Every structure is written in structure tokens, then in C-alpha cells.
Amino acid sequence: MDRSPRNGDSSSTDLVVAIIETLEACGLDRDDYQLYDTVDPEALEQLLDSSTRDLEVRFTVEGIRIAVTSDGIDVLADEQPMC
């Protein structure tokens, strides 16, 4: 699994950048997808920040499965070769 750190004080823009960098590390070009068609980064940020328990949100972008937690972003290796 690839883990990108996520800071609890970061903005949704920082979260978007971290997700895009993770996808690029897996070989996905920015022109190959529209992230906002898959996930609402502001809603994701609010959800993670408001949770009082461990929370993991999973979604798939062009075949790459991503798991986002308050601790970071993981690429789920069972669906995609290691990035």
C-alpha cells in the first residue's frame, strides 16, 4: 500500500492535491479523469474531520481504489499493483 500523509488541519484543496499526487504515483494522468465526478473533496474533508471514531472512506478512480482516513491516503493493493 502507498500511504500519503494527511494533516487534520489541511484544507480540502490540500486533500485534493494529495489524492491527485497519489493517483499520479500510480501512473494515472490528470487528463484521464475528473476527480470531482468521483468524490466531493469538501464533503470528504468534513466527514473525516467530524468523525469521533476511526473512519475510512473508499472510492475508485479509473480502476485505482483509494482509502482515505484522517491519517492519510492508501492505495488498496488488492485492486491495483503497488504504486
PDB file of N, CA, C and O in Angstrom:
ATOM      1  N   MET A   1       0.817  -1.175   0.000  1.00  0.00           N
ATOM      2  CA  MET A   1       0.000   0.000   0.000  1.00  0.00           C
ATOM      3  C   MET A   1       0.863   1.240   0.000  1.00  0.00           C
ATOM      4  O   MET A   1       1.913   1.281   0.641  1.00  0.00           O
ATOM      5  N   ASP A   2       0.420   2.241  -0.715  1.00  0.00           N
ATOM      6  CA  ASP A   2       1.075   3.540  -0.704  1.00  0.00           C
ATOM      7  C   ASP A   2       0.311   4.416   0.260  1.00  0.00           C
ATOM      8  O   ASP A   2      -0.917   4.479   0.198  1.00  0.00           O
ATOM      9  N   ARG A   3       1.016   5.095   1.154  1.00  0.00           N
ATOM     10  CA  ARG A   3       0.360   5.955   2.131  1.00  0.00           C
ATOM     11  C   ARG A   3       0.861   7.372   1.965  1.00  0.00           C
ATOM     12  O   ARG A   3       2.060   7.632   2.066  1.00  0.00           O
ATOM     13  N   SER A   4      -0.072   8.301   1.707  1.00  0.00           N
ATOM     14  CA  SER A   4       0.240   9.714   1.666  1.00  0.00           C
ATOM     15  C   SER A   4      -0.304  10.333   2.939  1.00  0.00           C
ATOM     16  O   SER A   4      -1.468  10.121   3.278  1.00  0.00           O
ATOM     17  N   PRO A   5       0.523  11.102   3.656  1.00  0.00           N
ATOM     18  CA  PRO A   5       0.053  11.686   4.911  1.00  0.00           C
ATOM     19  C   PRO A   5      -1.028  12.715   4.696  1.00  0.00           C
ATOM     20  O   PRO A   5      -1.079  13.380   3.661  1.00  0.00           O
ATOM     21  N   ARG A   6      -1.890  12.839   5.682  1.00  0.00           N
ATOM     22  CA  ARG A   6      -2.959  13.812   5.660  1.00  0.00           C
ATOM     23  C   ARG A   6      -2.945  14.548   6.979  1.00  0.00           C
ATOM     24  O   ARG A   6      -2.977  13.909   8.030  1.00  0.00           O
ATOM     25  N   ASN A   7      -2.900  15.835   6.965  1.00  0.00           N
ATOM     26  CA  ASN A   7      -2.901  16.641   8.171  1.00  0.00           C
ATOM     27  C   ASN A   7      -4.329  17.033   8.501  1.00  0.00           C
ATOM     28  O   ASN A   7      -5.053  17.515   7.629  1.00  0.00           O
ATOM     29  N   GLY A   8      -4.750  16.835   9.750  1.00  0.00           N
ATOM     30  CA  GLY A   8      -6.109  17.145  10.155  1.00  0.00           C
ATOM     31  C   GLY A   8      -6.476  18.600   9.980  1.00  0.00           C
ATOM     32  O   GLY A   8      -7.662  18.916   9.886  1.00  0.00           O
ATOM     33  N   ASP A   9      -5.496  19.512   9.931  1.00  0.00           N
ATOM     34  CA  ASP A   9      -5.760  20.931   9.771  1.00  0.00           C
ATOM     35  C   ASP A   9      -5.730  21.360   8.314  1.00  0.00           C
ATOM     36  O   ASP A   9      -5.888  22.548   8.030  1.00  0.00           O
ATOM     37  N   SER A  10      -5.534  20.446   7.388  1.00  0.00           N
ATOM     38  CA  SER A  10      -5.413  20.804   5.982  1.00  0.00           C
ATOM     39  C   SER A  10      -6.773  21.154   5.396  1.00  0.00           C
ATOM     40  O   SER A  10      -7.813  20.750   5.915  1.00  0.00           O
ATOM     41  N   SER A  11      -6.745  21.901   4.324  1.00  0.00           N
ATOM     42  CA  SER A  11      -7.974  22.280   3.637  1.00  0.00           C
ATOM     43  C   SER A  11      -8.331  21.214   2.617  1.00  0.00           C
ATOM     44  O   SER A  11      -7.543  20.312   2.332  1.00  0.00           O
ATOM     45  N   SER A  12      -9.546  21.338   2.069  1.00  0.00           N
ATOM     46  CA  SER A  12      -9.961  20.371   1.049  1.00  0.00           C
ATOM     47  C   SER A  12      -9.065  20.473  -0.178  1.00  0.00           C
ATOM     48  O   SER A  12      -8.898  19.492  -0.903  1.00  0.00           O
ATOM     49  N   THR A  13      -8.482  21.653  -0.423  1.00  0.00           N
ATOM     50  CA  THR A  13      -7.541  21.797  -1.538  1.00  0.00           C
ATOM     51  C   THR A  13      -6.321  20.918  -1.319  1.00  0.00           C
ATOM     52  O   THR A  13      -5.842  20.272  -2.251  1.00  0.00           O
ATOM     53  N   ASP A  14      -5.818  20.891  -0.092  1.00  0.00           N
ATOM     54  CA  ASP A  14      -4.676  20.029   0.219  1.00  0.00           C
ATOM     55  C   ASP A  14      -5.044  18.562   0.047  1.00  0.00           C
ATOM     56  O   ASP A  14      -4.227  17.767  -0.416  1.00  0.00           O
ATOM     57  N   LEU A  15      -6.258  18.204   0.412  1.00  0.00           N
ATOM     58  CA  LEU A  15      -6.717  16.826   0.261  1.00  0.00           C
ATOM     59  C   LEU A  15      -6.787  16.464  -1.219  1.00  0.00           C
ATOM     60  O   LEU A  15      -6.375  15.372  -1.611  1.00  0.00           O
ATOM     61  N   VAL A  16      -7.300  17.362  -2.032  1.00  0.00           N
ATOM     62  CA  VAL A  16      -7.362  17.127  -3.480  1.00  0.00           C
ATOM     63  C   VAL A  16      -5.966  16.917  -4.042  1.00  0.00           C
ATOM     64  O   VAL A  16      -5.744  15.992  -4.823  1.00  0.00           O
ATOM     65  N   VAL A  17      -5.022  17.766  -3.653  1.00  0.00           N
ATOM     66  CA  VAL A  17      -3.645  17.647  -4.130  1.00  0.00           C
ATOM     67  C   VAL A  17      -3.060  16.303  -3.720  1.00  0.00           C
ATOM     68  O   VAL A  17      -2.402  15.642  -4.524  1.00  0.00           O
ATOM     69  N   ALA A  18      -3.293  15.893  -2.479  1.00  0.00           N
ATOM     70  CA  ALA A  18      -2.769  14.611  -2.003  1.00  0.00           C
ATOM     71  C   ALA A  18      -3.376  13.447  -2.775  1.00  0.00           C
ATOM     72  O   ALA A  18      -2.671  12.494  -3.107  1.00  0.00           O
ATOM     73  N   ILE A  19      -4.663  13.508  -3.064  1.00  0.00           N
ATOM     74  CA  ILE A  19      -5.318  12.440  -3.837  1.00  0.00           C
ATOM     75  C   ILE A  19      -4.748  12.410  -5.256  1.00  0.00           C
ATOM     76  O   ILE A  19      -4.434  11.339  -5.775  1.00  0.00           O
ATOM     77  N   ILE A  20      -4.613  13.575  -5.880  1.00  0.00           N
ATOM     78  CA  ILE A  20      -4.077  13.645  -7.246  1.00  0.00           C
ATOM     79  C   ILE A  20      -2.643  13.125  -7.282  1.00  0.00           C
ATOM     80  O   ILE A  20      -2.286  12.372  -8.188  1.00  0.00           O
ATOM     81  N   GLU A  21      -1.821  13.512  -6.319  1.00  0.00           N
ATOM     82  CA  GLU A  21      -0.444  13.026  -6.282  1.00  0.00           C
ATOM     83  C   GLU A  21      -0.390  11.513  -6.100  1.00  0.00           C
ATOM     84  O   GLU A  21       0.473  10.847  -6.672  1.00  0.00           O
ATOM     85  N   THR A  22      -1.308  10.972  -5.307  1.00  0.00           N
ATOM     86  CA  THR A  22      -1.370   9.520  -5.118  1.00  0.00           C
ATOM     87  C   THR A  22      -1.742   8.836  -6.422  1.00  0.00           C
ATOM     88  O   THR A  22      -1.139   7.828  -6.789  1.00  0.00           O
ATOM     89  N   LEU A  23      -2.736   9.379  -7.127  1.00  0.00           N
ATOM     90  CA  LEU A  23      -3.151   8.793  -8.407  1.00  0.00           C
ATOM     91  C   LEU A  23      -2.030   8.891  -9.443  1.00  0.00           C
ATOM     92  O   LEU A  23      -1.816   7.954 -10.213  1.00  0.00           O
ATOM     93  N   GLU A  24      -1.321  10.006  -9.465  1.00  0.00           N
ATOM     94  CA  GLU A  24      -0.200  10.160 -10.397  1.00  0.00           C
ATOM     95  C   GLU A  24       0.917   9.165 -10.086  1.00  0.00           C
ATOM     96  O   GLU A  24       1.562   8.645 -10.996  1.00  0.00           O
ATOM     97  N   ALA A  25       1.142   8.903  -8.798  1.00  0.00           N
ATOM     98  CA  ALA A  25       2.168   7.924  -8.409  1.00  0.00           C
ATOM     99  C   ALA A  25       1.801   6.532  -8.920  1.00  0.00           C
ATOM    100  O   ALA A  25       2.671   5.677  -9.089  1.00  0.00           O
ATOM    101  N   CYS A  26       0.523   6.312  -9.163  1.00  0.00           N
ATOM    102  CA  CYS A  26       0.055   5.027  -9.702  1.00  0.00           C
ATOM    103  C   CYS A  26       0.015   5.041 -11.231  1.00  0.00           C
ATOM    104  O   CYS A  26      -0.421   4.072 -11.852  1.00  0.00           O
ATOM    105  N   GLY A  27       0.470   6.140 -11.833  1.00  0.00           N
ATOM    106  CA  GLY A  27       0.544   6.205 -13.283  1.00  0.00           C
ATOM    107  C   GLY A  27      -0.669   6.795 -13.973  1.00  0.00           C
ATOM    108  O   GLY A  27      -0.759   6.740 -15.200  1.00  0.00           O
ATOM    109  N   LEU A  28      -1.599   7.355 -13.227  1.00  0.00           N
ATOM    110  CA  LEU A  28      -2.803   7.927 -13.816  1.00  0.00           C
ATOM    111  C   LEU A  28      -2.566   9.401 -14.112  1.00  0.00           C
ATOM    112  O   LEU A  28      -2.228  10.167 -13.210  1.00  0.00           O
ATOM    113  N   ASP A  29      -2.738   9.802 -15.357  1.00  0.00           N
ATOM    114  CA  ASP A  29      -2.539  11.184 -15.771  1.00  0.00           C
ATOM    115  C   ASP A  29      -3.762  12.019 -15.397  1.00  0.00           C
ATOM    116  O   ASP A  29      -4.889  11.526 -15.439  1.00  0.00           O
ATOM    117  N   ARG A  30      -3.543  13.273 -15.034  1.00  0.00           N
ATOM    118  CA  ARG A  30      -4.644  14.166 -14.630  1.00  0.00           C
ATOM    119  C   ARG A  30      -5.710  14.302 -15.708  1.00  0.00           C
ATOM    120  O   ARG A  30      -6.875  14.548 -15.393  1.00  0.00           O
ATOM    121  N   ASP A  31      -5.334  14.148 -16.972  1.00  0.00           N
ATOM    122  CA  ASP A  31      -6.286  14.272 -18.066  1.00  0.00           C
ATOM    123  C   ASP A  31      -7.157  13.032 -18.237  1.00  0.00           C
ATOM    124  O   ASP A  31      -8.101  13.046 -19.027  1.00  0.00           O
ATOM    125  N   ASP A  32      -6.850  11.955 -17.502  1.00  0.00           N
ATOM    126  CA  ASP A  32      -7.575  10.698 -17.651  1.00  0.00           C
ATOM    127  C   ASP A  32      -8.841  10.608 -16.807  1.00  0.00           C
ATOM    128  O   ASP A  32      -9.597   9.646 -16.945  1.00  0.00           O
ATOM    129  N   TYR A  33      -9.091  11.582 -15.939  1.00  0.00           N
ATOM    130  CA  TYR A  33     -10.237  11.506 -15.029  1.00  0.00           C
ATOM    131  C   TYR A  33     -10.636  12.898 -14.551  1.00  0.00           C
ATOM    132  O   TYR A  33      -9.879  13.860 -14.682  1.00  0.00           O
ATOM    133  N   GLN A  34     -11.838  12.982 -13.996  1.00  0.00           N
ATOM    134  CA  GLN A  34     -12.335  14.177 -13.331  1.00  0.00           C
ATOM    135  C   GLN A  34     -12.618  13.788 -11.882  1.00  0.00           C
ATOM    136  O   GLN A  34     -13.624  13.135 -11.608  1.00  0.00           O
ATOM    137  N   LEU A  35     -11.754  14.174 -10.959  1.00  0.00           N
ATOM    138  CA  LEU A  35     -11.880  13.771  -9.569  1.00  0.00           C
ATOM    139  C   LEU A  35     -13.230  14.156  -8.991  1.00  0.00           C
ATOM    140  O   LEU A  35     -13.815  13.386  -8.230  1.00  0.00           O
ATOM    141  N   TYR A  36     -13.737  15.333  -9.337  1.00  0.00           N
ATOM    142  CA  TYR A  36     -15.000  15.807  -8.781  1.00  0.00           C
ATOM    143  C   TYR A  36     -16.198  14.994  -9.269  1.00  0.00           C
ATOM    144  O   TYR A  36     -17.280  15.090  -8.689  1.00  0.00           O
ATOM    145  N   ASP A  37     -16.026  14.197 -10.325  1.00  0.00           N
ATOM    146  CA  ASP A  37     -17.078  13.286 -10.759  1.00  0.00           C
ATOM    147  C   ASP A  37     -17.147  12.062  -9.850  1.00  0.00           C
ATOM    148  O   ASP A  37     -18.158  11.360  -9.826  1.00  0.00           O
ATOM    149  N   THR A  38     -16.072  11.807  -9.102  1.00  0.00           N
ATOM    150  CA  THR A  38     -15.981  10.633  -8.239  1.00  0.00           C
ATOM    151  C   THR A  38     -16.268  10.949  -6.784  1.00  0.00           C
ATOM    152  O   THR A  38     -16.973  10.196  -6.112  1.00  0.00           O
ATOM    153  N   VAL A  39     -15.728  12.059  -6.291  1.00  0.00           N
ATOM    154  CA  VAL A  39     -15.833  12.376  -4.864  1.00  0.00           C
ATOM    155  C   VAL A  39     -15.901  13.893  -4.676  1.00  0.00           C
ATOM    156  O   VAL A  39     -15.315  14.655  -5.445  1.00  0.00           O
ATOM    157  N   ASP A  40     -16.623  14.312  -3.646  1.00  0.00           N
ATOM    158  CA  ASP A  40     -16.697  15.719  -3.266  1.00  0.00           C
ATOM    159  C   ASP A  40     -15.648  15.946  -2.177  1.00  0.00           C
ATOM    160  O   ASP A  40     -15.872  15.566  -1.028  1.00  0.00           O
ATOM    161  N   PRO A  41     -14.512  16.555  -2.510  1.00  0.00           N
ATOM    162  CA  PRO A  41     -13.434  16.704  -1.541  1.00  0.00           C
ATOM    163  C   PRO A  41     -13.835  17.482  -0.287  1.00  0.00           C
ATOM    164  O   PRO A  41     -13.384  17.144   0.808  1.00  0.00           O
ATOM    165  N   GLU A  42     -14.663  18.506  -0.417  1.00  0.00           N
ATOM    166  CA  GLU A  42     -15.098  19.273   0.751  1.00  0.00           C
ATOM    167  C   GLU A  42     -15.925  18.408   1.681  1.00  0.00           C
ATOM    168  O   GLU A  42     -15.736  18.445   2.897  1.00  0.00           O
ATOM    169  N   ALA A  43     -16.835  17.633   1.125  1.00  0.00           N
ATOM    170  CA  ALA A  43     -17.659  16.737   1.944  1.00  0.00           C
ATOM    171  C   ALA A  43     -16.795  15.657   2.593  1.00  0.00           C
ATOM    172  O   ALA A  43     -17.014  15.295   3.749  1.00  0.00           O
ATOM    173  N   LEU A  44     -15.822  15.149   1.853  1.00  0.00           N
ATOM    174  CA  LEU A  44     -14.915  14.138   2.391  1.00  0.00           C
ATOM    175  C   LEU A  44     -14.122  14.710   3.563  1.00  0.00           C
ATOM    176  O   LEU A  44     -13.989  14.061   4.601  1.00  0.00           O
ATOM    177  N   GLU A  45     -13.598  15.918   3.401  1.00  0.00           N
ATOM    178  CA  GLU A  45     -12.844  16.585   4.464  1.00  0.00           C
ATOM    179  C   GLU A  45     -13.716  16.787   5.705  1.00  0.00           C
ATOM    180  O   GLU A  45     -13.280  16.509   6.822  1.00  0.00           O
ATOM    181  N   GLN A  46     -14.931  17.262   5.513  1.00  0.00           N
ATOM    182  CA  GLN A  46     -15.846  17.480   6.636  1.00  0.00           C
ATOM    183  C   GLN A  46     -16.175  16.177   7.342  1.00  0.00           C
ATOM    184  O   GLN A  46     -16.218  16.123   8.571  1.00  0.00           O
ATOM    185  N   LEU A  47     -16.403  15.149   6.582  1.00  0.00           N
ATOM    186  CA  LEU A  47     -16.718  13.841   7.147  1.00  0.00           C
ATOM    187  C   LEU A  47     -15.566  13.323   8.001  1.00  0.00           C
ATOM    188  O   LEU A  47     -15.779  12.871   9.127  1.00  0.00           O
ATOM    189  N   LEU A  48     -14.366  13.386   7.477  1.00  0.00           N
ATOM    190  CA  LEU A  48     -13.196  12.908   8.222  1.00  0.00           C
ATOM    191  C   LEU A  48     -12.933  13.758   9.463  1.00  0.00           C
ATOM    192  O   LEU A  48     -12.598  13.227  10.522  1.00  0.00           O
ATOM    193  N   ASP A  49     -13.085  15.075   9.335  1.00  0.00           N
ATOM    194  CA  ASP A  49     -12.819  15.970  10.461  1.00  0.00           C
ATOM    195  C   ASP A  49     -13.874  15.870  11.559  1.00  0.00           C
ATOM    196  O   ASP A  49     -13.571  16.104  12.729  1.00  0.00           O
ATOM    197  N   SER A  50     -15.097  15.529  11.199  1.00  0.00           N
ATOM    198  CA  SER A  50     -16.174  15.495  12.193  1.00  0.00           C
ATOM    199  C   SER A  50     -16.329  14.137  12.874  1.00  0.00           C
ATOM    200  O   SER A  50     -17.072  14.021  13.849  1.00  0.00           O
ATOM    201  N   SER A  51     -15.655  13.131  12.388  1.00  0.00           N
ATOM    202  CA  SER A  51     -15.784  11.799  12.958  1.00  0.00           C
ATOM    203  C   SER A  51     -15.051  11.707  14.294  1.00  0.00           C
ATOM    204  O   SER A  51     -13.919  12.172  14.428  1.00  0.00           O
ATOM    205  N   THR A  52     -15.704  11.109  15.264  1.00  0.00           N
ATOM    206  CA  THR A  52     -15.070  10.896  16.569  1.00  0.00           C
ATOM    207  C   THR A  52     -14.468   9.502  16.662  1.00  0.00           C
ATOM    208  O   THR A  52     -13.826   9.166  17.657  1.00  0.00           O
ATOM    209  N   ARG A  53     -14.669   8.701  15.645  1.00  0.00           N
ATOM    210  CA  ARG A  53     -14.120   7.340  15.600  1.00  0.00           C
ATOM    211  C   ARG A  53     -13.255   7.194  14.360  1.00  0.00           C
ATOM    212  O   ARG A  53     -13.259   8.050  13.475  1.00  0.00           O
ATOM    213  N   ASP A  54     -12.515   6.095  14.310  1.00  0.00           N
ATOM    214  CA  ASP A  54     -11.736   5.810  13.105  1.00  0.00           C
ATOM    215  C   ASP A  54     -12.696   5.646  11.938  1.00  0.00           C
ATOM    216  O   ASP A  54     -13.665   4.891  12.020  1.00  0.00           O
ATOM    217  N   LEU A  55     -12.427   6.344  10.874  1.00  0.00           N
ATOM    218  CA  LEU A  55     -13.287   6.322   9.706  1.00  0.00           C
ATOM    219  C   LEU A  55     -12.417   6.154   8.469  1.00  0.00           C
ATOM    220  O   LEU A  55     -11.363   6.779   8.351  1.00  0.00           O
ATOM    221  N   GLU A  56     -12.865   5.308   7.549  1.00  0.00           N
ATOM    222  CA  GLU A  56     -12.171   5.108   6.282  1.00  0.00           C
ATOM    223  C   GLU A  56     -13.186   5.249   5.169  1.00  0.00           C
ATOM    224  O   GLU A  56     -14.230   4.599   5.184  1.00  0.00           O
ATOM    225  N   VAL A  57     -12.881   6.094   4.209  1.00  0.00           N
ATOM    226  CA  VAL A  57     -13.739   6.292   3.042  1.00  0.00           C
ATOM    227  C   VAL A  57     -13.000   5.732   1.838  1.00  0.00           C
ATOM    228  O   VAL A  57     -11.853   6.093   1.574  1.00  0.00           O
ATOM    229  N   ARG A  58     -13.673   4.845   1.112  1.00  0.00           N
ATOM    230  CA  ARG A  58     -13.070   4.217  -0.070  1.00  0.00           C
ATOM    231  C   ARG A  58     -13.812   4.641  -1.321  1.00  0.00           C
ATOM    232  O   ARG A  58     -15.035   4.775  -1.334  1.00  0.00           O
ATOM    233  N   PHE A  59     -13.029   4.849  -2.380  1.00  0.00           N
ATOM    234  CA  PHE A  59     -13.625   5.139  -3.676  1.00  0.00           C
ATOM    235  C   PHE A  59     -12.642   4.715  -4.757  1.00  0.00           C
ATOM    236  O   PHE A  59     -11.467   4.475  -4.478  1.00  0.00           O
ATOM    237  N   THR A  60     -13.119   4.624  -5.974  1.00  0.00           N
ATOM    238  CA  THR A  60     -12.309   4.161  -7.102  1.00  0.00           C
ATOM    239  C   THR A  60     -12.255   5.242  -8.169  1.00  0.00           C
ATOM    240  O   THR A  60     -13.281   5.804  -8.553  1.00  0.00           O
ATOM    241  N   VAL A  61     -11.052   5.524  -8.641  1.00  0.00           N
ATOM    242  CA  VAL A  61     -10.850   6.472  -9.736  1.00  0.00           C
ATOM    243  C   VAL A  61     -10.141   5.716 -10.848  1.00  0.00           C
ATOM    244  O   VAL A  61      -8.993   5.300 -10.690  1.00  0.00           O
ATOM    245  N   GLU A  62     -10.822   5.540 -11.969  1.00  0.00           N
ATOM    246  CA  GLU A  62     -10.251   4.853 -13.131  1.00  0.00           C
ATOM    247  C   GLU A  62      -9.569   3.542 -12.754  1.00  0.00           C
ATOM    248  O   GLU A  62      -8.460   3.258 -13.207  1.00  0.00           O
ATOM    249  N   GLY A  63     -10.235   2.749 -11.924  1.00  0.00           N
ATOM    250  CA  GLY A  63      -9.727   1.435 -11.557  1.00  0.00           C
ATOM    251  C   GLY A  63      -8.758   1.422 -10.389  1.00  0.00           C
ATOM    252  O   GLY A  63      -8.354   0.348  -9.944  1.00  0.00           O
ATOM    253  N   ILE A  64      -8.377   2.579  -9.884  1.00  0.00           N
ATOM    254  CA  ILE A  64      -7.477   2.650  -8.736  1.00  0.00           C
ATOM    255  C   ILE A  64      -8.310   2.886  -7.487  1.00  0.00           C
ATOM    256  O   ILE A  64      -8.977   3.911  -7.349  1.00  0.00           O
ATOM    257  N   ARG A  65      -8.258   1.909  -6.570  1.00  0.00           N
ATOM    258  CA  ARG A  65      -9.035   2.010  -5.327  1.00  0.00           C
ATOM    259  C   ARG A  65      -8.237   2.781  -4.288  1.00  0.00           C
ATOM    260  O   ARG A  65      -7.077   2.474  -4.012  1.00  0.00           O
ATOM    261  N   ILE A  66      -8.885   3.784  -3.723  1.00  0.00           N
ATOM    262  CA  ILE A  66      -8.277   4.685  -2.750  1.00  0.00           C
ATOM    263  C   ILE A  66      -9.022   4.557  -1.431  1.00  0.00           C
ATOM    264  O   ILE A  66     -10.247   4.442  -1.413  1.00  0.00           O
ATOM    265  N   ALA A  67      -8.290   4.578  -0.337  1.00  0.00           N
ATOM    266  CA  ALA A  67      -8.876   4.630   1.008  1.00  0.00           C
ATOM    267  C   ALA A  67      -8.319   5.874   1.688  1.00  0.00           C
ATOM    268  O   ALA A  67      -7.104   6.051   1.778  1.00  0.00           O
ATOM    269  N   VAL A  68      -9.221   6.741   2.168  1.00  0.00           N
ATOM    270  CA  VAL A  68      -8.813   7.969   2.830  1.00  0.00           C
ATOM    271  C   VAL A  68      -9.244   7.897   4.288  1.00  0.00           C
ATOM    272  O   VAL A  68     -10.397   7.596   4.595  1.00  0.00           O
ATOM    273  N   THR A  69      -8.295   8.177   5.183  1.00  0.00           N
ATOM    274  CA  THR A  69      -8.566   8.246   6.619  1.00  0.00           C
ATOM    275  C   THR A  69      -8.012   9.574   7.130  1.00  0.00           C
ATOM    276  O   THR A  69      -7.416  10.341   6.373  1.00  0.00           O
ATOM    277  N   SER A  70      -8.213   9.834   8.408  1.00  0.00           N
ATOM    278  CA  SER A  70      -7.642  11.049   8.984  1.00  0.00           C
ATOM    279  C   SER A  70      -6.116  10.962   9.038  1.00  0.00           C
ATOM    280  O   SER A  70      -5.446  11.980   9.208  1.00  0.00           O
ATOM    281  N   ASP A  71      -5.566   9.763   8.897  1.00  0.00           N
ATOM    282  CA  ASP A  71      -4.115   9.561   8.932  1.00  0.00           C
ATOM    283  C   ASP A  71      -3.448   9.639   7.561  1.00  0.00           C
ATOM    284  O   ASP A  71      -2.240   9.861   7.485  1.00  0.00           O
ATOM    285  N   GLY A  72      -4.195   9.464   6.489  1.00  0.00           N
ATOM    286  CA  GLY A  72      -3.573   9.501   5.181  1.00  0.00           C
ATOM    287  C   GLY A  72      -4.402   8.875   4.095  1.00  0.00           C
ATOM    288  O   GLY A  72      -5.580   8.566   4.278  1.00  0.00           O
ATOM    289  N   ILE A  73      -3.762   8.693   2.956  1.00  0.00           N
ATOM    290  CA  ILE A  73      -4.389   8.120   1.768  1.00  0.00           C
ATOM    291  C   ILE A  73      -3.643   6.856   1.412  1.00  0.00           C
ATOM    292  O   ILE A  73      -2.417   6.853   1.302  1.00  0.00           O
ATOM    293  N   ASP A  74      -4.397   5.768   1.230  1.00  0.00           N
ATOM    294  CA  ASP A  74      -3.811   4.485   0.853  1.00  0.00           C
ATOM    295  C   ASP A  74      -4.335   4.065  -0.509  1.00  0.00           C
ATOM    296  O   ASP A  74      -5.491   4.312  -0.849  1.00  0.00           O
ATOM    297  N   VAL A  75      -3.473   3.429  -1.278  1.00  0.00           N
ATOM    298  CA  VAL A  75      -3.886   2.742  -2.491  1.00  0.00           C
ATOM    299  C   VAL A  75      -4.102   1.297  -2.079  1.00  0.00           C
ATOM    300  O   VAL A  75      -3.197   0.664  -1.535  1.00  0.00           O
ATOM    301  N   LEU A  76      -5.276   0.776  -2.331  1.00  0.00           N
ATOM    302  CA  LEU A  76      -5.602  -0.583  -1.928  1.00  0.00           C
ATOM    303  C   LEU A  76      -4.991  -1.563  -2.926  1.00  0.00           C
ATOM    304  O   LEU A  76      -5.429  -1.661  -4.073  1.00  0.00           O
ATOM    305  N   ALA A  77      -3.987  -2.275  -2.473  1.00  0.00           N
ATOM    306  CA  ALA A  77      -3.158  -3.131  -3.324  1.00  0.00           C
ATOM    307  C   ALA A  77      -3.911  -4.317  -3.902  1.00  0.00           C
ATOM    308  O   ALA A  77      -3.497  -4.856  -4.928  1.00  0.00           O
ATOM    309  N   ASP A  78      -5.005  -4.741  -3.279  1.00  0.00           N
ATOM    310  CA  ASP A  78      -5.734  -5.887  -3.800  1.00  0.00           C
ATOM    311  C   ASP A  78      -6.391  -5.596  -5.139  1.00  0.00           C
ATOM    312  O   ASP A  78      -6.764  -6.520  -5.862  1.00  0.00           O
ATOM    313  N   GLU A  79      -6.536  -4.316  -5.474  1.00  0.00           N
ATOM    314  CA  GLU A  79      -7.183  -3.931  -6.728  1.00  0.00           C
ATOM    315  C   GLU A  79      -6.193  -3.394  -7.751  1.00  0.00           C
ATOM    316  O   GLU A  79      -6.487  -3.397  -8.947  1.00  0.00           O
ATOM    317  N   GLN A  80      -5.030  -2.933  -7.311  1.00  0.00           N
ATOM    318  CA  GLN A  80      -4.092  -2.263  -8.196  1.00  0.00           C
ATOM    319  C   GLN A  80      -2.674  -2.664  -7.825  1.00  0.00           C
ATOM    320  O   GLN A  80      -2.371  -2.808  -6.641  1.00  0.00           O
ATOM    321  N   PRO A  81      -1.804  -2.846  -8.797  1.00  0.00           N
ATOM    322  CA  PRO A  81      -0.408  -3.112  -8.461  1.00  0.00           C
ATOM    323  C   PRO A  81       0.139  -2.011  -7.578  1.00  0.00           C
ATOM    324  O   PRO A  81      -0.331  -0.874  -7.619  1.00  0.00           O
ATOM    325  N   MET A  82       1.137  -2.356  -6.777  1.00  0.00           N
ATOM    326  CA  MET A  82       1.728  -1.379  -5.867  1.00  0.00           C
ATOM    327  C   MET A  82       2.222  -0.169  -6.637  1.00  0.00           C
ATOM    328  O   MET A  82       2.846  -0.306  -7.690  1.00  0.00           O
ATOM    329  N   CYS A  83       1.948   0.990  -6.124  1.00  0.00           N
ATOM    330  CA  CYS A  83       2.350   2.246  -6.772  1.00  0.00           C
ATOM    331  C   CYS A  83       3.591   2.788  -6.113  1.00  0.00           C
ATOM    332  O   CYS A  83       4.093   3.839  -6.511  1.00  0.00           O
TER     333      CYS A  83
END
